[in-house]
Structures are given as structure tokens and as C-alpha cells.
Amino acid sequence: MRSIAIVNQKGGVGKTTTAVNVSAALARAGQRVLLIDLDPQAHATMHLGIELGPGDKSTYDVLLGGDTLRAAARQVAEGLTLVPGHLDLIAAEVELADRPERELILARALETFPDPYDIVMIDGGPSLGTLTINALAAVEEVIIPLQPHFLALQGLGKLLETVSLVRGVLKPALRVSGVVLCMYETNTRLAQEVRNDVSRFIRDAEFQDAWYGARVFETRIRRNIRLAECPSFGQTIFDYAPRSRGAEDYTALAGEILAMEEPAEVAAAPATTVETLPSKVDVDAEQPGVLAGPVSKPTDVPTAALNPYVAPPVVTPAEYPTVGATSPAGPPPPERPDDRPDDAPAP
């Protein structure tokens, strides 16, 4: 089973849009996908049209109430199961502050989850606090959505430093699989310059770096008004506008992810107490460059060879309550061609 966290501490870069639509695209490709909404804003849950009622379980209950992922999970589409988020997660950082080994709660919940999935996808929150650390400690791969703007680049070095820290202390197998450029504008020189800068930075990585072997995905998620509209209808881009550029781009990105190599087993790192890991990284610290450093580089974790990903045998997971996506804004508008520039007036 592959486990992937979609993380970026900067908001508004396409993180939740990517987590939801990549999960949906993978499910449409025949994968059994478990999407965990760990964002305190619960945007992935709202994106899929789910509204929790009194007594419904969420990731908050898993982290702080001792409930299992199985108790909170619900099937939202064929091949796609969601563990919904809740606004109560906003208080989780404070409530978990004194809990021992608080960074490993989600990882242990996943270890005891009995149902088989091909891919677990976690939508992390827009911060580098305890929730994001939980997401990183529970997975083996990280995909970073990035808007090709200078300000979006500013925090990339700090995010990579956090990934390295978690890899060295909690999860030796953790690595960055790649960076996906979202809201990409093909006719701007800035977008291409940012892509070249990130590609050069990754290319210069050393063996011990958590991002060694990562890629900048060839698929770029182009700026598309349909991607901005579909969450208000509680639908993925494939249900809302299946012929749009957004649907085309996320289908291609899912194909790239499936074609990637799966992380191999990595020897355990030397024992380190969990208490040495700070609960929050100072994201306001001064950063001298675009890809700010220095970035911690654990040298005591060997880099193993990567093996091609082979999908596990098909096993039908247990039935979950199927929740139909409600449409708070009514039915979507009729499909229209999506080949005009985004800033052009509607025909």
C-alpha cells in the first residue's frame, strides 16, 4: 500500500484541490483510495459534498477521541473512501500539546486499520504544526503542490527542512516524491522560471536529502475556472466538468503518480526520543533565499534502491455507509467548451 501526504504550509496553492481530484482520478483508474482530511478547515470534506451531523466521527475523533479510522470512514464514490475532517481540528494543536508521542497518533491508527487500500492520501493543513507532523509520520511519500510565484517559493526550504526532520526522527522511509505546479499560467515567463529553479534545486540534491530522486511533475495544473467552481457543488472536477482542462490535467497527474516508483524499505534510523521533535516549526524565521536554508540533511539514514510499484491483489473492502454528495448550490451549469483563455469573456 502506498501512502502519500499532500502538504504545503502556504494556503491557496491548490493543496486540497489536488488531494481531492488526484484521489478521484486514481479511483477512476481502478485504485482503491482512502483520503484522510487532516485540514482544520475541512475543505476536502466540503469539496466532496459531505456534511457531518451530530455524532458523526471525523479525524478529530481519531486524534483526540481514541476512535478508529474505520469508525469515521465513509465511502463517497466507487473506489474512494473518505475520513472526513472537522472544524474542531482547529483546537487540536493545543489539545495535543501535552499528549505523549502526539506526532504518531495517525500513524498508529493507520497501522491498525484492517481494510485494504492501494493508496492512502492525506490532505494536510496549511501549517507546519502537530497535524502536519502527524501526516508526515504516517506516510512514505510527500507531494508538494506549489503555485509558481515567488512568495509561494519562500517557504519551500522550511517545508523540506521539516520533512528531513521527520525522516530523521520518526519516519526513515519518508521522502519527497515530487512537486506539482498548480494554477499554472503557460503564457508567463515567471512560471517557467520558477519551474526551472525548482528543477535545478531538486537535481542538485544529495543522497541523504529527503528530496533526492524527486521530480517536478511534467503535468502542470493549469489555471482553470472549473476547478474553482466545483467545490461549491460538492463535486470533483470529473463529476462537475469532465471535459475541462482541470479534469484532463488531474487525470494526467494521476497517471504520472501511478507510473512512479514506490519507496522501498529503509533501514531504521538510530533510536531517538519523540520529545526531540518540536511540535511546531518556526515558519516566520528569516529565510535568506528563495529556497531558504540551511536544510537539515540526516546522514545516518541510508538511501535504499527504489522498486517499481506493483498494485496489490484486488480485495473488496468492507461496506461503508455511502453518502451522496449534496449540491448546496443546486445542479451544475450545462457543460461548455473549456478551451478559451480563463480571462476571456464567456461566449
N, C-alpha and C positions, 0 to 999 in steps of 0.2 A: 504494500500500500504506500502510495506517495503522499506526502504531507507538505503543503505549501502555505506560507503566510504572505498575504499581500499587505505590505506595510510602507508607510511614509508618514513621518511626524508632521509634515505640512499638509494642511487641509486644502481641498479644492483642486487636487491634481489628478482626479479620476480613479482614486483607490477603490471606493465602493462600486462604482460603475464597472470597473474591471473585474472585481471579485465576483459580482453577481452574473455578469454576462459571460465571463470565461467559464464559470461553473455551469451555466445553462448550455453553453456551446459544447462543453465536454460531455454533459449528459446527453445532448442530442447526438453526439458521436458514439454513444453506446457505453460510456463510462458511468459507473455508479459513484456519485459525488455527494459528499457531506460538506455543506457550507456552514461554518460557525461564525455567527455575528458577534464579534467582540468589541464593536464600536459603541461607546456610550450613547451616541446619537441614534443607534439602531437603524441606520439608513438602509442597510441591506435588507432588513426585515420589512421595512416600509416599501422598498423597491419591489419586493415580491408580493406586495399586497396583503401582508399579514398584520392583523391587529390582535394583540393579546388581550384576553379578558381576565377577570378576577380568577386567581387560582392557576392560570396558565404558567408553565415553567419557562424559564429563559436561561441565558448564560449567567445571569446574576445569581440564580438559584444554584447553578452548578458550582460557581466560585465561592459563594458565601453561605449557601444553604445546605451544602452536602448532597444535593440531588445529583443523579447521574445524567449523562448526556442522553441516554436512552429515554429518560423521563421527559426531557424537553424537546426531543427531536420530533419533527413532523414532515411528512412528505408533501412537497409543494408542486412537483411535476414528475413525470416519468424519469427515473434515474437521478432525481435531485431531491435531497433531504436537507432541511434547514434546522439548525439550532438557533432560535431567534434571540435577538438582543433585546435589551430593555433600557429605558432611561435611568433606571436605578443604578446602572453601571457607573453613572457619574460619581456616585459616592463610594465606589469600590476601592479606589486608590486609598482613601482614608480608612475604610473599614478593614482593609487587608494589612494595614501598616504594621500591626503587632503580631500578625499571624506567622508562625514559624514556617519556613520553606514556602512562602507565599508565591514564589515565582514558578513553582512546579505543580500547582493545583490542576491546571488544564491538562498538562502532560500526563498526570496520573489518571485523570478522568478518561483520557483517550486510551490509555493502556488497558483499562478495564471495560472499554466499550466493546461488546461482543459482536456487533453486526459488521459484516464485511463490506468494505468500500474500496474502490480503486484509487480514489483521490480524496483527501481531506483538504479543504480550502478554508483558510481563516482570514476574515476581514478584520484587520487590526484597527485600533483607534488612532486619531491624529495626535499622537504624543509618543514620548519615549519612557513612559511610566510603567507601573506594575502590570497593566493589562497587555501592553506590547511585549514586555519581557515574558509573560505567560505564553503569548502566541509564539514567540521565537523559540522558547524552550520546548514547545510541543511539536515542532516540525523539523524537517531536514532541509527544506528549500525555502528561499526567500525570493520573491519577485517584487521589484520596486517600480511602481508607476511614477512617472516623472513628467511634469509639464516642461517643455523646452524653453524655459525662461530663466534669466539669471537668478532671480530670487528663489526659484524652486531648486536650483543647484546648490544654494548656500548651505542647506542642511544635510546634503548627501554625505559629506565626510563624517559628520556626527552620527548619522544613521549607520554607516558602515563600521564606525568605531563601536557602536552598541552591539551590532551583530558579532563582531570579533570578541567582545567581552563575554557575550552569552555563549559563544562557541568555546571559549577557553575555560569557562567556569561551569556551565550547565549542560551544554549540548555539543560534544565534539564533532558530531556528524553534520552540524549546521553549515550551510554555505549559501551564497547568493547565486541563484540560477541566472538571473538576468534583470535588465532594466527595460521597461516598456514605455515608450514615449506616447503620452496621451494629449488630446486636444492639439494635435499636430497640424500646423499650417504649412503646406508644402511650398507655398509661394514666398516664404520668408527666409532670408539668409540666416537670421538668428537661430531658427530651428535646426538648420543644418550645422551651424557652428557648435551648438550645444551637443548635438549627436556626435560630432567629431571629437569634442572634448571628452565626453563620457567614454566613447570607444577607446580613445588613447589612454585614459586613466585605467580602464579595465585591462587593456592589453599589456600595460606595464606592471600588472600585479605579480607578486612573487608567490612561490608555492605555499607559504604559510598563511597567506592572506585569505580571509573568508570569501572573497570575491574572485579568487583565482579560477579561471575557466568560465567565468560568467560571460554573458553576451548582451549586447544591445539588440533586442529583437528586431528582425527585419520588418515585421509587421508594425506599422505605426497607426495608432488610433486617431484617425483624422477628426478634426473638429466637425461636429455633426449635430444639428438641432434636434434630430430624432432621439439621440442619446440623452439629451437634456429633458425631453418631454416624457419619455416612457415611465420614469418613476412615479409621476403623478397619476398614472393609470394603474399602478401596481403590477406592471408587466416588464418582462425582459425585452430587449430590443428585438428578439426573434418572434415574440408574440405581437409586439406593437407595430414594428415596421420591418418585416423580414427581408424586404428588398433594398433596404437602406445601406448606405456606406458603413454605418455603425455595425450592422449585422454582418456585413462582409468582412470588416476588419477583425471583429472578435471571433469569427469562425476561423480566419487565418491564424490568429494568435493562438487559439486552442490547438490548432494543428501543429504549430511550432512547439508548444509545450509537450504535446504527446510524442513528438519526434525527438525530444531531448533525452539525454541520458539520465538515469536515476542515480542519486548519490549512493555510493557503496558504503559498506560498513566501515567505520573508522575506529581505530583502537581508542579505548577510553583514556581520557586525559587524567593526569595525576589528581588525586582526591583534593578537592578544595571545598571549604565550607560555603554553604549558600549565603551566609551572612556577609561574605566579602563582596557580594554583588550589590551595588547601590540600587535602591528602589526607583530612582529617577535620575536620568542623565540631564545635566545642565544644558538645555538647548539654547540658553541665552548667552553662553560663554562666547567670548570673542573668537571669531574664525578668520584667520588671516587670508585665506584664499577662497576661490570658488569651491574647490574640493578640499575643504579645510582639513588640516591635520594638526599634530600627528595622529595617525590612526594606529591603534594598538594592533600588534602583529604577533599572536601567540606562536612561538617557535617549538613548543613541545607537543603539538598535535600533528601527527603525520598526515599527509595528504594521500588518500588511497586512490587507486585507479577507479575509474567510473565504468559501470556496466550498463549496457543498453536496457531500457525499461521494458519489461515483459509484463503484460497485463495478467492478473491472477485469474483462475478459472471462475466462470460465472456462477455466482451463488445468489439466490434470490433473498434479499434482506427481509426481515420481518415487516409486517404491515404497520405503517404509521397512520394516524388519522390524516386523511387527505384534506387539505384546506384550500378551497378555491380562492384564487386571487380576486379580491373585491376591487371594484373600479370606482374610487371615490369621486372621480371627475366625470363619470359617465363613459360611454363607449368611445374608443379612439376614433379620430377622424379618418375619412377614407384615405387609402394609400395613394400617394402621389409620387411621381418620379423624384429621385433624390440625387440627380446628377448636376444640379445647379450649384453655384457657389453659395456658401452659407449666408453671406451678407447680401445676396441678391433678393429683390422683392419677389414675393410669391406670385406665380403666374395667374 
